[in-house]
Amino acid sequence: MNLKPLVILLNLLLLTMPASASYAGDKPLQTVLHDEHFGALDFSLGNSSYSGELESNDSYVVNFNLEPPAGASIKVAKAYVYWVWSKKGLEGIYPEFNVSFVHSGTTVPLPEGQMYTDTKGFVSRYDFFSGTNVYDLSGDVSRPGNYSISLVNAARDGRTFCIQGIGLLLVYEGPELPRIEYWINEGCDMLYAEYGINPEMATMTTFFEGDIDPDNIENARLITVSPSGGYSSGTDARNKLFFNEKTRSIPVIGDLIQLLFGSGKSWKNVYLTNETVQVALDDRPVGAYLIHKGNFVSIQDNGDYLLATNAILMLEFKEPETTGKGAG
């Protein structure tokens, strides 16, 4: 199926949308890594908990216990720091913090990584910044054990922020593991169906580009992360997750996607958090809903208020059939 007309139409519609930050789904997650090899994948929040307001020199730590599969090495390791309410007084401002990686008594300062940010995008009080900072740990994690990621508010001008949690993504490789293909999408899109933004507008859609053969897939996992997701209440369906399923986040495009792709799946209220744990991690099988090209996921708010920060699709291929030698 030729998807080029759809891609062109999507680009034209996106060009007509406002580029500035808002509660709408206007900052889709971007694919930063797509690979295929013998391996496995894991995403953990460790013992993450909500920090409360961090002032200058205040610190925050999350602990992780790493247990790689037998015979596997770590190919990719990425840390995601989820922060909100970054401000100086009543002014939204970017945070300043130093991040370190701790293992066996050794502390390694991490270089500044990628920062993704979003705000509600209109003039009012409390228009504070939220975001995701990403750090590459691929050279720092090599064996099983207990690891910690710590940070300190390094600002000296009175700015403060809150940490909702830290995520750790590990991709393993090893000759005895199944053959996998995966897409790692990341970013930060603030979604809230309020102040003139309806649920259709408060929808983030991101694609996993490439051709696949669903008949050759043994298992498929969709991992999504949503800080603040499910923390608010008051509606029957506070948030929704769609995989290859029709949405109306962009008029006309939703119908076109459904026409082209057909049977996907959606789930209600998949993200649940509380006062202590404020990052929702959802990991679910989606093998029954794969399509041959242009698989995609959408995250939708319905008065909940949430951030869409991570979307990972991992496919595990079927083992090739072996044919025994016949008698000669």
HELIX and SHEET records of a PDB file:
HELIX    1   1 LYS A    4  LEU A   15  1                                  12    
HELIX    2   2 PRO A  214  ASN A  216  5                                   3    
HELIX    3   3 ILE A  253  PHE A  261  1                                   9    
HELIX    4   4 GLY A  287  TYR A  289  5                                   3    
SHEET    1   A 7 GLU A  53  LEU A  54  0                                        
SHEET    2   A 7 THR A 160  GLU A 173 -1                                        
SHEET    3   A 7 GLN A  30  SER A  44 -1                                        
SHEET    4   A 7 ARG A 179  LEU A 191 -1                                        
SHEET    5   A 7 LEU A 306  PHE A 317 -1                                        
SHEET    6   A 7 ILE A 217  PRO A 227 -1                                        
SHEET    7   A 7 VAL A 279  PRO A 285 -1                                        
SHEET    1   B 4 GLU A  53  LEU A  54  0                                        
SHEET    2   B 4 THR A 160  GLU A 173 -1                                        
SHEET    3   B 4 SER A  73  LYS A  88 -1                                        
SHEET    4   B 4 GLU A  91  GLY A  92 -1                                        
SHEET    1   C 5 GLU A  53  LEU A  54  0                                        
SHEET    2   C 5 THR A 160  GLU A 173 -1                                        
SHEET    3   C 5 SER A  73  LYS A  88 -1                                        
SHEET    4   C 5 PHE A 129  ASP A 136 -1                                        
SHEET    5   C 5 GLN A 114  ASP A 118 -1                                        
SHEET    1   D 4 SER A  59  LEU A  66  0                                        
SHEET    2   D 4 GLY A 145  ASN A 153 -1                                        
SHEET    3   D 4 PHE A  97  HIS A 103 -1                                        
SHEET    4   D 4 THR A 106  PRO A 109 -1                                        
SHEET    1   E 4 THR A 203  ASP A 211  0                                        
SHEET    2   E 4 LYS A 293  ASP A 301 -1                                        
SHEET    3   E 4 ASN A 239  PHE A 243 -1                                        
SHEET    4   E 4 LYS A 265  LYS A 268 -1                                        
END                                                                             
